[in-house]
Amino acid sequence: DRLLDVHFASGDYPRAREYATTLEQFRMIAAALEAQGQADEALATLRQAAGLHPQNTALASELARTFIARGDLATAADYLTVETAGDDPGRRPARQPP
């Protein structure tokens, strides 16, 4: 946590990301990157968080919506499951597990 704090405080967000472990830390870094206009890096940070926290359906749903908004349906499908789509049939994945 200490190295993350040092790199975050200095604005070295890519290095801070190397030391992030919790979803909250990843979100903090992503928000800082977004505030600097680095949307792609912020998204990459959240994708890394999703890889480390696959049980977090809220994050997976957020990523799916983001990729849908960007028109990247193939990547959105990686995050869109029955659990992340909820009751919205318009957000159901095209390929559901058997």
Rosetta blueprint (number, residue, H / E / L):
1 D L
2 R H
3 L H
4 L H
5 D H
6 V H
7 H H
8 F H
9 A H
10 S L
11 G L
12 D L
13 Y H
14 P H
15 R H
16 A H
17 R H
18 E H
19 Y H
20 A L
21 T L
22 T L
23 L H
24 E H
25 Q H
26 F H
27 R H
28 M H
29 I H
30 A H
31 A H
32 A H
33 L H
34 E H
35 A H
36 Q L
37 G L
38 Q L
39 A H
40 D H
41 E H
42 A H
43 L H
44 A H
45 T H
46 L H
47 R H
48 Q H
49 A H
50 A H
51 G H
52 L H
53 H L
54 P L
55 Q L
56 N L
57 T H
58 A H
59 L H
60 A H
61 S H
62 E H
63 L H
64 A H
65 R H
66 T H
67 F H
68 I H
69 A H
70 R L
71 G L
72 D L
73 L H
74 A H
75 T H
76 A H
77 A H
78 D H
79 Y H
80 L L
81 T L
82 V H
83 E H
84 T H
85 A H
86 G L
87 D L
88 D L
89 P H
90 G H
91 R H
92 R L
93 P L
94 A L
95 R L
96 Q L
97 P L
98 P L
